[in-house]
Amino acid sequence: MVGSAQFMQHKHLNQIYKEQFMSFSGKNRPETIQKLRSDSFDVLVIGGGITGAGIALDATKRGMKVALVEMQDFAAGTSSRSTKLIHGGLRYLKQLQVGVVMHSGRERAVVYENGPHVTTPEWMLLPMHKGGTFGPLSTSIGLRVYDLLAGVKKDEQKSMLNRAQTIQKAPLVKQEGLVGAGYYVEYRTDDARLTIEVMKKAVELGATVLNYAKGVEFTYNQKDQVSGMMIEDVMSGETFPIRAKKVINATGPWVDENRKKDKAKPNNKHLRLTKGIHLVVDQAHFPLKQAVYFDTEKDKRMIFAVPRNGKTYIGTTDTVYEADKVHPVATAEDRDYIINAVNYMFPTVQLTKDKVESSWAGIRPLIWEEGKNPSEISRKDEIWESETGLLTIAGGKLTGYRHMAEEIVDKVAELLQKDYGLNFKPCMTKNQPISGGDVGGSSHFQAFIQSQAKKAEEAGLTQSEGAFLAQFYGTNSDVMIDEFKAHPVEDTEALSRLTQLRLWYALNHEGVMTPCDFIIRRTGHLFFNINEAIKEQEGVIAYMKDFFAWDAQTEARMRDELAIAMNNATEFPAQKV
């Protein structure tokens, strides 16, 4: 069991949470805007994906006064549309991107220890077939090098399986020509939840953040150096200035778009956007029990098939993308590519398009490299500084968000010292639990879940409901259990009591402004529980209408946005996008 000292520390941290974190609610939006308008900041971060959230946390932890704005919801772009793996980048080893593998692999454990409620180890099977991409010798050597570069823990290091062992682990895998498999650990995550928990910790430590706030134009001082940005409140149309000593452009696919707003001449670097899609299938139609990383028949690309909470999701594609960055969608061509890959590697599954429940499409903001196709472009990150002082960070991967943040905040600290004589502490996020992660490390997480299940039962919830809240929200589950004890609710025809509790928490503590925020990024229902999303959408809209006192026009707009999101997740246009 978790020691009493750790529980006391958890209770103390939770008290700080309750005192400082009540402001992260859309109801307090006017006060947040007033603070952004009236204060002057050391750093303004443009972009509320995982990179921006990581920067806000790192900079705030060092003692900088930080503001962050995001034109959509937090994590609404690339950071909610990945393969949802904190992985070491085995396929990059094949491309000899040793540095990417080393940094990614070592960061996996850091992310896991700081947020075990949003990250969990996932054993991955790499099947080997005669004439396939990987043979026994190359796979064994590759995984061994991977273990060494990534600093993999002893109990998570690779093993090699023979044919019989492979079939036992994954009986659905194609058995014709099967030689064996490599077996190694990746880490599964909820990318949107990871982003919001990092953002919440930044807010808890003092950052001022706002979603649905779009950067319109940069402002400059008398020396023609960037001194802030004019911001548009997307919800009201109001514009207001934010003043800051340094501004960081961390907008992912929108990096080039924001650089064009700067007076400075851009350097010769720019992004190449590529699209990746994933399909979700119920386990009844694809009963995968073991995550598999396999090559396709068509082009020998590597894709994942991963079991998750009664579903199997498969992806991803990698195609050049030049269309709508806000609403990328999976096309019929994308869907058929994944289905064909599944039926090649898992021939007994016989997956058909009508068995696909939902999908998502995401955009990778890669740094363009002459003569390389999308799959070959490096996932490295780079920092650019314009002659006006605008800092831009581009490229990189979900796994490396904390290290990327450290690099650019180191740069900011250097500039603030040089230009303003300000001194800040070095990076302190390596051992900084994110919001909900204060459980004393991953080794204590299961004991924490058991303890919370009992606490939930005492409050009137079931043990299974309490265990779910603890697993999903970590130490933040205390807030919901305490709320239920003080104000118990019952299941209604529109919403279960658990959904009501989660919605209350999301609105009061996670910056939710729209039904899409909740159904897509705070719960993941649109992707992994779409029947629940469809069933409860009217209840969610009604609850939020009452919470925000929406007028009829706002309600209609919110309803339309949710309908578009649901359509994008379930429909597959024939045209190439």
C-alpha positions as CSV (number, residue, x, y, z in Angstrom):
1,M,0.0,0.0,0.0
2,V,1.0,3.6,-0.5
3,G,2.8,4.9,2.7
4,S,1.0,7.3,5.0
5,A,3.6,10.0,4.3
6,Q,2.7,9.8,0.5
7,F,-1.0,10.1,1.3
8,M,-0.4,13.1,3.5
9,Q,1.6,14.7,0.7
10,H,-1.2,13.9,-1.7
11,K,-3.8,15.5,0.6
12,H,-1.6,18.6,0.9
13,L,-1.2,18.9,-2.8
14,N,-4.9,18.4,-3.3
15,Q,-5.7,21.2,-0.9
16,I,-3.4,23.5,-2.9
17,Y,-5.3,22.3,-6.0
18,K,-8.6,23.3,-4.5
19,E,-7.4,26.7,-3.5
20,Q,-5.6,27.7,-6.7
21,F,-7.2,25.8,-9.5
22,M,-10.8,26.9,-9.2
23,S,-10.1,29.5,-11.9
24,F,-9.6,27.0,-14.7
25,S,-13.3,27.2,-15.8
26,G,-14.9,28.9,-18.8
27,K,-17.2,30.8,-16.4
28,N,-14.1,32.7,-15.3
29,R,-13.2,33.6,-18.9
30,P,-13.8,37.4,-18.4
31,E,-11.4,37.5,-15.4
32,T,-8.8,35.5,-17.4
33,I,-9.0,37.9,-20.3
34,Q,-8.7,40.9,-18.0
35,K,-5.6,39.4,-16.5
36,L,-4.1,38.7,-19.9
37,R,-5.0,42.3,-21.0
38,S,-3.7,44.1,-18.0
39,D,-0.6,42.2,-16.9
40,S,2.8,42.0,-18.5
41,F,4.4,38.6,-19.0
42,D,7.9,37.2,-19.3
43,V,6.7,34.7,-22.0
44,L,3.7,34.5,-24.2
45,V,3.1,31.0,-25.7
46,I,1.0,30.9,-28.9
47,G,-0.4,27.3,-29.2
48,G,-2.1,25.0,-26.7
49,G,-1.1,21.6,-27.9
50,I,1.3,19.3,-26.1
51,T,4.4,21.5,-27.0
52,G,2.8,24.7,-25.8
53,A,1.5,23.1,-22.6
54,G,5.0,21.6,-21.9
55,I,6.6,25.1,-22.5
56,A,4.1,26.7,-20.2
57,L,4.7,24.2,-17.4
58,D,8.5,24.3,-17.7
59,A,8.7,28.2,-17.8
60,T,6.2,28.6,-15.0
61,K,8.1,26.0,-12.9
62,R,11.3,28.0,-13.3
63,G,9.6,31.2,-12.0
64,M,8.7,32.9,-15.3
65,K,5.4,34.8,-15.6
66,V,3.6,32.9,-18.4
67,A,0.6,33.5,-20.7
68,L,-0.7,31.0,-23.2
69,V,-3.4,31.2,-25.8
70,E,-4.9,28.6,-28.2
71,M,-7.2,29.5,-31.1
72,Q,-9.2,26.2,-30.7
73,D,-9.5,24.0,-27.6
74,F,-6.4,22.7,-25.9
75,A,-5.1,19.7,-27.9
76,A,-7.6,20.2,-30.6
77,G,-5.0,19.9,-33.4
78,T,-2.3,17.3,-33.7
79,S,-2.2,16.7,-30.0
80,S,-5.5,14.8,-29.9
81,R,-5.0,13.0,-33.2
82,S,-1.8,10.9,-32.8
83,T,-1.4,7.1,-32.6
84,K,-1.7,7.7,-28.8
85,L,1.6,6.0,-28.1
86,I,4.5,7.4,-26.1
87,H,6.9,5.4,-28.1
88,G,10.6,5.2,-28.6
89,G,10.4,5.4,-32.4
90,L,11.6,1.9,-33.4
91,R,10.9,2.7,-37.0
92,Y,13.2,5.7,-36.9
93,L,16.1,3.3,-36.0
94,K,15.5,1.7,-39.4
95,Q,16.1,5.2,-40.9
96,L,19.2,5.6,-38.7
97,Q,17.7,8.5,-36.8
98,V,19.6,7.5,-33.7
99,G,19.2,10.8,-31.8
100,V,15.4,10.7,-32.2
101,V,15.3,7.1,-30.9
102,M,17.6,7.9,-28.0
103,H,15.7,11.0,-26.8
104,S,12.3,9.5,-27.4
105,G,13.1,6.2,-25.7
106,R,14.5,7.9,-22.6
107,E,11.6,10.4,-22.3
108,R,9.0,7.6,-22.3
109,A,9.8,6.6,-18.7
110,V,9.8,10.3,-17.6
111,V,6.3,10.8,-19.0
112,Y,5.1,7.6,-17.4
113,E,6.4,8.3,-14.0
114,N,5.1,11.9,-14.0
115,G,1.6,10.8,-15.2
116,P,0.8,7.1,-14.7
117,H,-2.9,7.8,-15.0
118,V,-2.5,8.9,-18.6
119,T,0.3,6.5,-19.7
120,T,0.7,2.8,-19.3
121,P,3.2,0.2,-20.6
122,E,1.9,-1.7,-23.7
123,W,3.8,-4.8,-24.8
124,M,4.1,-4.8,-28.6
125,L,4.5,-7.8,-31.0
126,L,6.6,-7.3,-34.1
127,P,5.8,-10.4,-36.3
128,M,8.4,-11.7,-38.7
129,H,7.4,-13.5,-42.0
130,K,9.5,-15.0,-44.7
131,G,10.3,-12.3,-47.2
132,G,9.0,-9.6,-44.8
133,T,10.6,-6.3,-43.7
134,F,12.1,-7.8,-40.6
135,G,14.1,-11.1,-40.2
136,P,15.1,-12.8,-36.9
137,L,18.7,-11.5,-36.9
138,S,17.9,-7.9,-37.9
139,T,14.9,-7.8,-35.5
140,S,17.0,-9.1,-32.6
141,I,19.8,-6.7,-33.2
142,G,17.5,-3.8,-33.9
143,L,15.5,-4.3,-30.7
144,R,18.7,-4.8,-28.7
145,V,20.1,-1.5,-30.0
146,Y,16.7,0.0,-29.3
147,D,16.9,-1.2,-25.7
148,L,20.4,0.3,-25.2
149,L,19.7,3.6,-26.9
150,A,16.3,4.1,-25.1
151,G,17.7,3.0,-21.7
152,V,14.9,0.5,-21.4
153,K,14.3,-1.0,-17.9
154,K,15.5,-4.5,-17.4
155,D,12.0,-6.0,-17.0
156,E,10.8,-4.3,-20.2
157,Q,13.7,-5.3,-22.4
158,K,12.9,-7.2,-25.6
159,S,12.6,-10.9,-26.1
160,M,12.4,-13.0,-29.2
161,L,9.5,-15.4,-29.7
162,N,9.4,-18.5,-31.9
163,R,6.5,-19.3,-34.2
164,A,4.4,-21.2,-31.6
165,Q,4.9,-18.5,-29.0
166,T,3.9,-15.8,-31.5
167,I,0.7,-17.6,-32.3
168,Q,-0.1,-18.1,-28.7
169,K,0.3,-14.3,-28.1
170,A,-1.6,-13.2,-31.3
171,P,-3.5,-16.1,-32.9
172,L,-5.1,-13.7,-35.4
173,V,-1.7,-12.9,-37.0
174,K,-1.1,-14.3,-40.5
175,Q,0.4,-17.8,-40.0
176,E,1.5,-18.4,-43.5
177,G,5.3,-17.8,-43.6
178,L,5.4,-16.8,-40.0
179,V,8.8,-17.3,-38.5
180,G,8.4,-15.7,-35.0
181,A,8.3,-12.2,-33.5
182,G,10.1,-9.6,-31.6
183,Y,8.4,-8.6,-28.3
184,Y,9.1,-5.2,-26.7
185,V,7.4,-2.4,-24.7
186,E,5.8,0.8,-25.9
187,Y,3.7,3.1,-23.8
188,R,0.1,3.8,-24.6
189,T,-1.4,7.2,-23.7
190,D,-4.4,9.4,-24.2
191,D,-2.7,12.3,-26.0
192,A,-5.5,14.9,-25.3
193,R,-5.6,13.9,-21.6
194,L,-1.9,14.1,-21.4
195,T,-2.0,17.6,-22.9
196,I,-4.8,18.9,-20.6
197,E,-3.0,17.4,-17.5
198,V,0.2,19.2,-18.4
199,M,-1.7,22.4,-19.0
200,K,-3.6,22.1,-15.7
201,K,-0.3,21.7,-13.8
202,A,1.0,24.9,-15.5
203,V,-2.1,26.7,-14.4
204,E,-1.8,25.3,-10.9
205,L,1.7,26.7,-10.7
206,G,0.6,30.2,-12.0
207,A,0.4,30.2,-15.8
208,T,-2.5,32.2,-17.3
209,V,-4.0,30.3,-20.2
210,L,-7.0,30.7,-22.5
211,N,-8.5,28.5,-25.2
212,Y,-10.5,29.9,-28.1
213,A,-8.2,32.9,-28.3
214,K,-6.5,33.5,-31.7
215,G,-3.4,35.5,-32.3
216,V,-4.2,38.2,-34.9
217,E,-1.0,40.2,-35.2
218,F,2.3,40.7,-33.4
219,T,3.1,43.9,-31.6
220,Y,6.5,45.5,-31.6
221,N,8.5,47.8,-29.4
222,Q,10.5,50.8,-30.5
223,K,13.4,48.6,-31.5
224,D,11.2,46.5,-33.8
225,Q,11.3,43.5,-31.5
226,V,8.2,41.4,-30.9
227,S,6.6,42.6,-27.7
228,G,3.4,40.7,-27.6
229,M,0.4,39.9,-29.7
230,M,-3.2,41.2,-30.4
231,I,-5.6,38.4,-29.6
232,E,-9.1,37.7,-30.7
233,D,-11.5,36.1,-28.3
234,V,-13.1,33.6,-30.7
235,M,-16.2,33.3,-28.4
236,S,-17.0,37.0,-28.4
237,G,-15.1,38.5,-31.3
238,E,-13.4,41.0,-28.9
239,T,-9.7,41.7,-29.4
240,F,-7.2,42.6,-26.7
241,P,-3.4,42.9,-26.4
242,I,-1.0,40.7,-24.4
243,R,2.3,42.1,-23.6
244,A,5.3,39.9,-23.1
245,K,9.1,40.1,-23.2
246,K,9.4,37.0,-25.3
247,V,6.9,35.3,-27.6
248,I,7.0,31.6,-28.6
249,N,5.3,30.3,-31.7
250,A,4.4,26.7,-30.9
251,T,1.4,26.3,-33.2
252,G,2.3,23.0,-34.9
253,P,0.7,22.9,-38.3
254,W,0.1,26.7,-38.1
255,V,3.7,27.6,-37.4
256,D,4.4,28.9,-41.0
257,E,1.1,30.8,-40.9
258,N,2.1,32.6,-37.8
259,R,5.6,33.3,-39.0
260,K,4.1,35.1,-42.0
261,K,2.5,37.6,-39.5
262,D,6.0,38.6,-38.3
263,K,7.7,41.6,-39.8
264,A,11.0,39.7,-40.2
265,K,11.9,37.9,-43.3
266,P,11.4,34.1,-42.8
267,N,14.4,31.8,-43.0
268,N,14.5,29.1,-45.7
269,K,12.9,26.6,-43.4
270,H,9.2,25.6,-43.7
271,L,6.9,22.8,-42.8
272,R,5.7,19.8,-44.8
273,L,2.4,18.7,-43.5
274,T,1.4,15.1,-43.7
275,K,-1.8,13.3,-42.7
276,G,-2.2,10.2,-40.6
277,I,-5.5,8.5,-40.0
278,H,-6.8,5.8,-37.6
279,L,-9.8,3.5,-37.6
280,V,-11.6,2.2,-34.5
281,V,-13.4,-1.2,-34.6
282,D,-15.2,-3.0,-31.9
283,Q,-13.5,-6.1,-30.5
284,A,-16.4,-8.2,-31.6
285,H,-15.2,-7.6,-35.1
286,F,-11.5,-7.5,-34.5
287,P,-10.8,-9.4,-31.2
288,L,-7.2,-8.4,-30.9
289,K,-5.8,-9.1,-27.4
290,Q,-2.2,-8.1,-28.1
291,A,-0.8,-4.9,-29.7
292,V,0.9,-5.6,-33.0
293,Y,3.3,-3.5,-35.1
294,F,3.3,-4.8,-38.6
295,D,4.2,-4.0,-42.2
296,T,1.7,-3.6,-44.9
297,E,1.6,-5.7,-48.1
298,K,1.2,-2.7,-50.4
299,D,4.1,-0.5,-49.5
300,K,5.8,-2.2,-46.5
301,R,5.0,0.8,-44.3
302,M,4.7,-0.1,-40.6
303,I,1.4,0.4,-38.8
304,F,0.0,-0.3,-35.4
305,A,-3.1,-2.3,-34.2
306,V,-3.8,-1.7,-30.6
307,P,-6.5,-3.0,-28.2
308,R,-8.1,-0.4,-26.0
309,N,-11.1,-0.7,-23.7
310,G,-13.1,-3.2,-25.8
311,K,-12.0,-1.6,-29.1
312,T,-9.2,-2.1,-31.5
313,Y,-7.7,0.9,-33.3
314,I,-5.4,0.7,-36.3
315,G,-3.1,3.3,-38.0
316,T,-1.6,5.2,-39.4
317,T,-1.2,6.5,-43.0
318,D,1.4,9.1,-44.1
319,T,0.4,11.3,-47.0
320,V,1.2,14.9,-48.0
321,Y,-1.6,17.2,-46.8
322,E,-2.5,20.6,-48.1
323,A,-6.2,21.0,-47.2
324,D,-8.2,22.2,-44.2
325,K,-6.0,22.1,-41.1
326,V,-8.8,22.6,-38.7
327,H,-10.9,19.6,-39.9
328,P,-8.8,16.9,-41.5
329,V,-10.8,13.8,-42.3
330,A,-10.1,10.2,-43.2
331,T,-11.2,9.5,-46.8
332,A,-12.6,6.3,-48.3
333,E,-9.1,5.8,-49.8
334,D,-7.4,6.2,-46.4
335,R,-10.0,3.8,-44.8
336,D,-9.5,1.1,-47.5
337,Y,-5.7,1.3,-47.1
338,I,-6.0,0.4,-43.4
339,I,-8.7,-2.2,-44.0
340,N,-6.5,-3.9,-46.6
341,A,-3.5,-3.8,-44.3
342,V,-5.6,-5.5,-41.5
343,N,-6.9,-8.2,-43.8
344,Y,-3.4,-8.9,-45.1
345,M,-1.8,-9.4,-41.6
346,F,-5.0,-10.8,-39.9
347,P,-6.6,-12.8,-42.7
348,T,-9.3,-14.4,-40.5
349,V,-10.7,-11.0,-39.4
350,Q,-12.1,-10.2,-42.8
351,L,-12.7,-6.6,-41.8
352,T,-15.2,-4.6,-43.9
353,K,-15.9,-0.9,-44.0
354,D,-19.3,-1.3,-42.3
355,K,-17.5,-2.6,-39.2
356,V,-15.6,0.7,-38.7
357,E,-17.2,2.6,-35.9
358,S,-15.2,5.8,-36.0
359,S,-12.0,7.4,-37.1
360,W,-9.7,10.4,-36.7
361,A,-7.3,12.2,-38.9
362,G,-4.3,14.2,-37.7
363,I,-1.7,16.4,-39.3
364,R,2.1,16.0,-38.6
365,P,4.0,19.3,-38.8
366,L,7.3,18.1,-40.2
367,I,10.3,20.2,-41.1
368,W,10.6,20.0,-44.9
369,E,13.6,18.2,-46.3
370,E,14.5,18.2,-50.0
371,G,13.9,15.0,-51.9
372,K,12.3,13.0,-49.1
373,N,8.9,11.4,-49.0
374,P,6.6,11.9,-46.0
375,S,7.7,8.6,-44.2
376,E,11.4,9.5,-44.5
377,I,11.2,13.1,-43.1
378,S,12.9,13.3,-39.7
379,R,10.8,13.8,-36.6
380,K,13.5,16.0,-35.1
381,D,12.5,19.4,-33.6
382,E,14.2,22.7,-34.4
383,I,14.1,26.2,-32.8
384,W,14.2,29.3,-35.0
385,E,14.7,32.9,-33.9
386,S,13.7,35.7,-36.2
387,E,15.5,39.1,-36.4
388,T,12.5,40.5,-34.5
389,G,13.0,38.1,-31.7
390,L,10.1,35.8,-32.4
391,L,10.9,32.3,-31.3
392,T,9.4,29.3,-33.2
393,I,9.6,25.7,-32.3
394,A,8.7,23.2,-35.0
395,G,8.8,19.4,-35.7
396,G,9.3,16.9,-33.0
397,K,7.0,14.1,-31.6
398,L,4.5,13.7,-28.8
399,T,6.9,11.6,-26.8
400,G,9.6,14.3,-26.7
401,Y,7.3,17.2,-25.6
402,R,9.1,17.7,-22.2
403,H,12.6,17.7,-23.8
404,M,11.4,20.1,-26.5
405,A,10.1,22.4,-23.9
406,E,13.3,22.3,-21.9
407,E,15.3,23.3,-25.0
408,I,13.3,26.3,-25.9
409,V,12.8,27.5,-22.3
410,D,16.6,27.3,-21.9
411,K,16.8,29.6,-24.9
412,V,14.2,32.0,-23.4
413,A,16.0,32.0,-20.0
414,E,19.3,32.9,-21.8
415,L,17.6,35.8,-23.7
416,L,15.8,37.1,-20.6
417,Q,19.1,37.2,-18.8
418,K,20.9,38.8,-21.6
419,D,18.2,41.4,-22.5
420,Y,16.7,42.1,-19.1
421,G,19.1,40.8,-16.5
422,L,16.6,38.3,-15.2
423,N,17.8,35.0,-13.8
424,F,15.7,31.9,-13.6
425,K,16.1,28.4,-12.3
426,P,17.2,25.5,-14.6
427,C,14.6,23.0,-15.9
428,M,12.8,21.1,-13.1
429,T,10.2,19.1,-15.0
430,K,12.0,15.8,-15.2
431,N,10.6,14.7,-11.8
432,Q,7.5,17.0,-11.9
433,P,4.2,15.1,-11.7
434,I,1.6,16.5,-14.0
435,S,-1.9,17.3,-12.7
436,G,-3.3,14.1,-11.3
437,G,0.0,12.4,-11.2
438,D,0.9,12.9,-7.5
439,V,0.7,9.2,-6.6
440,G,4.3,8.7,-5.5
441,G,5.4,7.1,-8.9
442,S,4.0,4.4,-11.1
443,S,4.8,1.7,-8.6
444,H,2.2,3.1,-6.2
445,F,-0.5,3.7,-8.8
446,Q,-2.5,0.4,-8.4
447,A,-2.5,0.8,-4.6
448,F,-3.8,4.3,-5.1
449,I,-6.6,3.1,-7.4
450,Q,-7.7,0.5,-4.8
451,S,-7.7,3.2,-2.1
452,Q,-9.8,5.6,-4.2
453,A,-12.3,2.8,-5.0
454,K,-13.0,2.4,-1.3
455,K,-13.2,6.1,-0.8
456,A,-15.7,6.4,-3.6
457,E,-17.8,3.6,-2.1
458,E,-17.9,5.4,1.2
459,A,-19.1,8.5,-0.7
460,G,-22.0,6.6,-2.4
461,L,-20.4,5.6,-5.7
462,T,-19.6,2.0,-6.6
463,Q,-16.1,0.7,-6.2
464,S,-15.9,0.2,-10.0
465,E,-16.9,3.9,-10.6
466,G,-14.2,5.0,-8.1
467,A,-11.6,2.8,-9.7
468,F,-12.5,4.2,-13.1
469,L,-12.2,7.8,-11.8
470,A,-8.8,7.1,-10.2
471,Q,-7.5,5.3,-13.3
472,F,-8.6,8.1,-15.6
473,Y,-8.0,11.2,-13.5
474,G,-5.4,10.1,-11.0
475,T,-5.3,12.2,-7.8
476,N,-7.8,14.6,-9.3
477,S,-10.4,11.9,-8.7
478,D,-10.6,13.3,-5.1
479,V,-12.3,16.4,-6.4
480,M,-15.1,14.4,-8.1
481,I,-15.5,12.0,-5.2
482,D,-15.8,14.9,-2.8
483,E,-18.3,16.6,-5.0
484,F,-20.4,13.5,-5.3
485,K,-20.4,13.1,-1.5
486,A,-21.5,16.7,-1.0
487,H,-24.0,16.8,-4.0
488,P,-25.0,13.3,-5.0
489,V,-26.7,12.8,-8.4
490,E,-28.6,9.9,-9.9
491,D,-28.7,8.5,-13.4
492,T,-31.1,10.2,-15.7
493,E,-32.5,9.2,-19.1
494,A,-30.2,11.8,-20.7
495,L,-26.9,11.3,-18.6
496,S,-25.5,8.7,-16.3
497,R,-24.4,10.0,-12.9
498,L,-20.8,9.3,-13.8
499,T,-21.1,11.4,-17.0
500,Q,-22.7,14.2,-15.0
501,L,-19.9,14.1,-12.5
502,R,-17.2,14.1,-15.2
503,L,-19.0,16.9,-17.0
504,W,-19.2,19.0,-13.8
505,Y,-15.5,18.5,-13.3
506,A,-14.6,19.3,-16.9
507,L,-16.6,22.5,-16.9
508,N,-15.2,23.7,-13.5
509,H,-11.6,22.5,-13.7
510,E,-10.6,21.7,-17.3
511,G,-11.5,24.8,-19.3
512,V,-14.3,23.1,-21.3
513,M,-16.2,25.6,-23.5
514,T,-18.1,23.4,-26.0
515,P,-19.7,19.9,-26.2
516,C,-16.9,18.9,-28.6
517,D,-14.3,19.7,-25.9
518,F,-15.9,17.3,-23.6
519,I,-17.0,14.5,-25.9
520,I,-13.8,14.4,-28.0
521,R,-10.8,15.7,-25.9
522,R,-11.8,15.3,-22.2
523,T,-13.4,11.8,-22.5
524,G,-12.4,10.4,-25.9
525,H,-16.0,9.2,-26.4
526,L,-16.2,10.3,-30.0
527,F,-13.4,7.9,-31.0
528,F,-13.6,5.1,-28.5
529,N,-17.2,5.0,-27.3
530,I,-19.2,6.6,-30.1
531,N,-22.5,4.9,-29.2
532,E,-22.2,6.6,-25.7
533,A,-21.4,9.9,-27.4
534,I,-24.5,9.7,-29.6
535,K,-26.7,8.6,-26.7
536,E,-25.6,11.4,-24.4
537,Q,-25.0,14.3,-26.7
538,E,-28.4,15.9,-26.1
539,G,-27.9,15.6,-22.3
540,V,-24.4,17.1,-22.6
541,I,-25.7,20.1,-24.6
542,A,-28.5,20.7,-22.2
543,Y,-26.2,20.5,-19.2
544,M,-23.8,23.0,-20.8
545,K,-26.6,25.3,-21.9
546,D,-27.7,25.6,-18.3
547,F,-24.1,26.0,-17.0
548,F,-23.2,28.8,-19.4
549,A,-26.7,30.2,-19.9
550,W,-26.4,29.9,-23.7
551,D,-28.9,31.8,-25.9
552,A,-30.6,29.9,-28.7
553,Q,-28.1,31.1,-31.3
554,T,-25.1,29.8,-29.3
555,E,-26.8,26.5,-28.6
556,A,-27.5,26.0,-32.3
557,R,-23.8,26.8,-33.1
558,M,-22.6,24.3,-30.5
559,R,-25.0,21.7,-31.9
560,D,-23.8,22.2,-35.4
561,E,-20.1,22.0,-34.4
562,L,-20.8,18.6,-32.7
563,A,-22.7,17.3,-35.7
564,I,-19.8,18.2,-37.9
565,A,-17.3,16.4,-35.6
566,M,-19.5,13.3,-35.5
567,N,-19.9,13.3,-39.2
568,N,-16.1,13.7,-39.7
569,A,-15.5,10.7,-37.4
570,T,-18.0,8.4,-39.1
571,E,-18.2,9.4,-42.8
572,F,-15.4,8.8,-45.4
573,P,-15.6,11.2,-48.4
574,A,-14.6,9.7,-51.7
575,Q,-12.4,12.6,-52.8
576,K,-8.8,12.7,-51.9
577,V,-8.2,15.1,-49.1
